[in-house]
Amino acid sequence: MTLALSIRQPWASLIVHNFKPEENRNWSTNVRGPILIHAAKGMSKKEHQEAMEFAYRIDPGISLFEYLFEADNLPRGGIIGSANLFDCVCSSDSPWFQGPFAFRLCDNKAFSAEDFVPFKGRLGFFDVPDVLP
C-alpha cells in the first residue's frame, strides 16, 4: 500500500507539475516519504479562477503552461502523480505558504494521461493499493 493525499484542483496539478512546492493544511503530520497525489473530484469555476489568479501572481511563468491548468483539462477524481513529503512546517518564506501548516514536497511527478487512475479520495492520508505506475 502507498499513502495518498487528496488535493483540490488546480492545486494538485500545480504540485505534480513542479510549480507548487508546499501543500497548505490546517493540521500537522509526521508522515514522511513518497506519497501519491489524488485530484479531488470537486472544483467550482470560482475556486479555479481564484486559485489560478493566485498562482499567476506568485509565478507568472505558469502562464506559459496555461493549457495544462485550464479547468476542462484538469483530471479529477483520481491519482494524478506522486511527490516526496519531506517536512511539515508551521512557517515558511515560500509565497505558496498560507498556513497554519504546510507539507513540503519534492521529487514531484505528474503521471501521463494514460496512467490516470480513477480512485475515490478521502480526508487525510489514505491507503492506495500498489497497482499504480
Backbone hydrogen bonds, N-H to C=O, Kabsch-Sander energy under -0.5 kcal/mol:
donor,donor_aa,acceptor,acceptor_aa,energy
2,T,128,V,-2.5
4,A,126,F,-2.4
5,L,36,L,-2.1
6,S,122,R,-0.5
6,S,124,G,-0.6
7,I,38,H,-3.1
9,Q,42,G,-0.5
12,A,8,R,-1.5
14,L,10,P,-2.4
15,I,11,W,-1.9
16,V,12,A,-2.3
17,H,13,S,-1.8
18,N,15,I,-2.1
19,F,14,L,-2.8
20,K,14,L,-1.8
23,E,103,F,-2.1
24,N,22,E,-0.6
25,R,101,F,-2.5
33,G,85,L,-2.8
35,I,83,A,-3.0
36,L,3,L,-2.5
37,I,81,G,-3.1
38,H,5,L,-2.6
38,H,36,L,-0.6
39,A,78,G,-3.2
40,A,7,I,-2.2
40,A,38,H,-0.7
48,H,44,S,-2.3
49,Q,45,K,-2.7
50,E,46,K,-2.7
51,A,47,E,-2.5
52,M,48,H,-2.5
53,E,49,Q,-2.2
54,F,50,E,-2.1
55,A,51,A,-2.6
56,Y,52,M,-2.6
57,R,53,E,-1.6
58,I,54,F,-1.7
59,D,55,A,-3.0
62,I,59,D,-2.3
63,S,60,P,-1.7
64,L,61,G,-1.6
65,F,62,I,-2.2
66,E,63,S,-1.3
68,L,65,F,-1.9
69,F,65,F,-0.7
69,F,66,E,-1.1
70,E,67,Y,-0.8
73,N,70,E,-1.8
74,L,70,E,-0.8
74,L,71,A,-0.9
77,G,39,A,-2.1
78,G,39,A,-1.4
79,I,117,V,-2.6
80,I,37,I,-2.8
81,G,37,I,-1.1
82,S,109,K,-2.4
83,A,35,I,-2.3
84,N,106,C,-2.9
85,L,33,G,-2.8
85,L,83,A,-0.6
86,F,84,N,-0.8
86,F,104,R,-2.1
87,D,104,R,-1.0
89,V,102,A,-2.6
97,F,94,S,-1.4
101,F,25,R,-2.2
102,A,89,V,-2.2
103,F,23,E,-2.8
104,R,87,D,-3.0
104,R,102,A,-0.6
105,L,21,P,-2.9
106,C,84,N,-1.8
109,K,82,S,-2.8
111,F,80,I,-3.1
115,D,112,S,-1.2
116,F,113,A,-1.1
117,V,79,I,-1.5
119,F,77,G,-1.9
126,F,4,A,-2.0
128,V,2,T,-2.4
131,V,129,P,-2.3
